Amino acid sequence: MLQRLGFGLLTLLIVSMVIFGAVNLLPGDFAQAVLGQSATPEAVAAIRTQLGLDQPLPIRYVAWLRDAARGDLGVSFAQANFASFTGRVDPSATVLAQIAPRFANTMFLAGVTAVIAVPLAVGLGILAALWRDTAFDKGANIATLSSISSPEFFLAYILILLLAVVNPVLPSLSNIFPGMSFGERLERTLLPALTLTLVVTAHMMRMTRAAILNLMAQPYIEMARLKGMRPFRVIWRHALPNALAPIVNVVALNLAYLVTGVVVVEVVFVYPGIGQLFVDSVKLRDIPVVQACCLIFAAAYILLNLTADILSIVSNPRLRHPK
């Protein structure tokens, strides 16, 4: 576990270099975007100097990495520029202050999706393995493959059409704000959560089905059948516990996607999450916010991958007690 944690930290360091380099290669310039095309070179240079954009790239990277390791993700360029014109320093100017509520909203969306998708996918996988090659198995495979083959924005607009326009059951826009009741917040989150459920269910369902079917020809499964146990009980008591390692692995990977892959869905539903903030910051060339969002996405994905590896070790006695 310590070895895997070390590799995870090394991966995050390498990814941080890629993030910093790629973000600074984005076309356009924040100072030019703020001042407009008619800005004088002197005004552009003054803002770049004020924000430290005139420093060499390696020096800026080391300073950014040092501050990020201490929990300081910097100050939003847009807010800092506003403060320089007005003379008032807004406490929300820090990147962390902007990201924290958005990240909480994204985690809420991911949590609602996980509560719906994980039991649904595992249940469908168990039933598909139990009724192998039946109409249910084929129908479930066709439905899940169709959903995973469709772009997220296409599924989102189809659900908006069906559940918000033709049958106005749920709101089409997820305009969430502080102070909302839990029930109202859940109602406005359901439509994007259902969209993400359609995207991630297929992976988990097919892995559950495949993992269980791989175990159905094992001698202990045959013995349980010969003892007269019911098919569902055989799967639940004997096959599923031994299939947990690959199932847990694919569930953790899909949960990582729920945190890092919500950008398109949040934009479609105008959901105030970190994905929407990321897109808005790219438009404004707000480099500190873009870098922080990318770093959080990478850290969440690496952390959940490590969690998947550790859970695989814990659920497999052969890995816990190697020869």
N, C-alpha and C positions, 0 to 999 in steps of 0.2 A: 504493500500500500504506500509506503514511504517512497519507493522507487517510482511508482506511478504519479504520486504527487509532485515529485521532482521533475518528471517529464512534463507534467501539466504546467508547472511554473516556467520551464524553459520554453514550452510552446507559446505561452502567453507573452513572454518577452519577445520572441521572434515575431509573433503576430502584431505586437505593439509597434515594432519597427516598420512592418508592412503598412499598418494603418497610418502611421505618421507620414511615411513617404508618399502613400497613395493620396491622402487627403491634401497634402501640399502640392500634388501634381494636378489637382482639379483645375479646370480652366476657369479663368476669371479671377478677380481680386476683390477682397472685401471692401477696401478703401474706395476702389473705383465704383463698386456696386452701390455704396452708400452715397457718394458724392455725385454720381451720374457721369455721363460721357463728356459733359462740358467742364468737368473739374480741371483745375490747373495741375500740372505736375508737382508744383510745390505743395499744394494742399494734400494731394495723394501721398506724397513722401512724408508729410508731417504726421498723418494718421498712421502710416506704416511704422514710423519710428516710435510713436506713442504706444502702439500695440506690440512692439518688439518684432515685427515682421521683417525688419531689415537685418536681423541677426542671421548668421549662417545656420543652415539646417541642422547639422550635428549638435550645435550648442543649444538650439531650441528643443531638440529631442531630449537631450540629457536633462534639461531643466524641467520639461514636461513630465518625463518619467519619474524624476525625483519628487516632484510635487504630487503626482498621482499616487505614488507609493505611500505618501503621508495622508492621502485622502483629499488632497486639494486638486481639483480638476480644472482650476483656472477660473477666469472671468469671461462671460459671454462678450464677444466683440460688439454685438449690437447694443447690449446694455451699457458697456463701457463707453461706447461712442455717444450714447444718449446722455450719460452722466457728464461727459466732458463738455457737452453743449449747454446743459442745464445747470451744471454745478452741484447737482444733487446726486448722492450715491445711493442707489437703490439696493436694499439687502438681497433682493432677488437677482442681482446681477451675476452672482456666482453660478457657475455651471451646475454645481451640485444642487443648489436651490431650485433650479429649473427642472432638473432631471428627476429629483426625488418623487414629486407627486405624479409625474408621468410614468415613472417606472412602477409605482404602486398600482396605477390603473392597468398597466400592461400585465402585471402579475395577477391582478384580479381577473382579467380576461382569460389569462392562461389557466388559472385555477378553475374557473367555471367550465372551460373547455375540457380540462382534464377530468373533472367530476363526471361529465357527460360521456366523453370519448373512451376512457379506459375501461369502465365496466361494459360499455356497449361493444367495444372491439373484442375484449376477452370473451364475453358471452357469445358473440357471433362466431368467434373462432372455435369455441368448444362445441357449439351446435353444428357448425360446418364439418368438424372432424367426426362428430357422432353420427351425422347423417351424410356421410361421404358419398359423392356422386349422385346425390338426390337433386330434385328440383330446387330445394332450399339452398344446398351447397352451390349449385351453379348460379342461382339467382343472386346470392350474397356476393359471390366472386365478381359477377358482371357489374353489380351495383357499386361495389367498392373500387373496382378497376376504373369504372367510368368516372367516379368522383375524383380519384387521384390523377386521372389523365386530363382533367379539366383545369384550366387556369383558375387561380383563386378569385380574381376579379369577376370572372364569368359566373362562378358559383355564387358569389356575393350578390351580383345583380339579379340572378335567377331567384334567389331567396327573397330579395327585396320585392321583386315582382309578385311572387306567390304569397308572401306573408305580410307585406306592407302596402301593396297597391291593390291587387285583386281581392285578397282577404286581409283587411287591415287588422291583423292580430298583434303585430309588434311594430314599434317605431322604426323607421328606415334610417334615422340618424341617431348616433349614440352620443348625444350632447350631455355628457356627465359633468357635474360641477360639485364642489365641496358642499357638504350639508345635506345632500340627498339621503333619503331613507334607503335602507338596504334593498327593500323590495323594488323600489323604482329604479335603483341602480342596476339590479339584476335584470329587470325587464329590458332596459336599454342596452344591456350587454349580451342578451340572448342571441340576437341575430348574428353579430360577428362571431360569437362562440359556436353557433351552429355551422357557420361557414368553415371555421377551423376544424370542427369535428369531422365534417365531410372530407377534409384534406388528410387528416392524420389517422382516421379509423382504419383505412385500408391496410397500411403497413402493419399495424398491431394485430388486426384480425387475421391476416394471412400468415404472419409469423406464429401466432398462437395455433392456428390450424396445422401448419407444417410441423411445429415442434411436437404436438400431440400425436400426429399421424406417424412420425418417426419412431415413437415409443410403442405404438399399438402392436407391433410384431415382436416385442420383447417377451422372453419366457415368463416373467412374473405377471405380465398382462394376460397371457394365455392361461396361467394358473388361476388368476382371479376370475376369468371367465368360466373356467371349468368348475370352479367352486360355486357357480350359480349367481354371481353378483350381477346386478343390473348394469347395462352399458354405461349409463350416466355416472353411476357410483364408481365404476372402474376408472373412468376418466378423472373424476373429481378426487378420488382417494389415492390413486396409484400413478396415473399418467401426468396430471397437472403439476404435482409437487416436483417431479423430476424434469419437467419442461420449464420451470420457472426462470432458469438462467437466461436462455435466449429471449423469453418473453419480457423479463425485466429489462434486458438490454435494449430491446426495440422500444419499450415504453419510455425509458429514460431519454433515448435519442429523439423521440417524437415530442417529449416535453421540452427538450432543448429547442426544437423547432418552434414550439409555441411561444417561446420567449424571443427567439431571434428572427423568426420568419413572419412576424405579424405586420410588417410594414405596409404591404399592399392592402390587407384587410382593414387596418386602421385608417388608411387614407380613403378607402371607399366609403366607410361608415363615419368618417370624420371623428374617429374615436380618439380622445385626448391621451394617447399613450406615448411611449418613447419612440415608436415607429413614426408617428405623425410629427413629433418634434424633430426627429432625424431628417425627414424630408423637408420640413420648413427651414431647418438650419442649412441644408445643402443649397437651397434656393438663395439664402442670404449670404452664403459663403462664410458662415459663422464657424470658423475652424475649431475652436475649443469645444463647442457643443457637438460637432460632428465627430471629432476624435473621441470624446467621452462616450458617445452613443455606441460607436464601433467597438471601443474597448469593453464596454459593459456587455454587448452582444457576444464578443469573443470569450470573455470571462465566464458568462453564463453557460455557453456551449461547452467549454472545456470542463467546467465544474460538473455539469450534468453527465458528461462523458465519463469523468472520473467516478462519479456516483454509480453509473451503470457498471463500470469495471469492478468496483468494490462490492456491489450487490451480487454480481455474478460470482465473485470469489466466495462471499458469505453463503450463497445458496447452493454451492457445489462442494460437497465434502472432499472430492478428489483434488480440488484447488486449495482447500483449507489445510489438507494434510497430504502434501505431495510426498512421493516416495524418495 
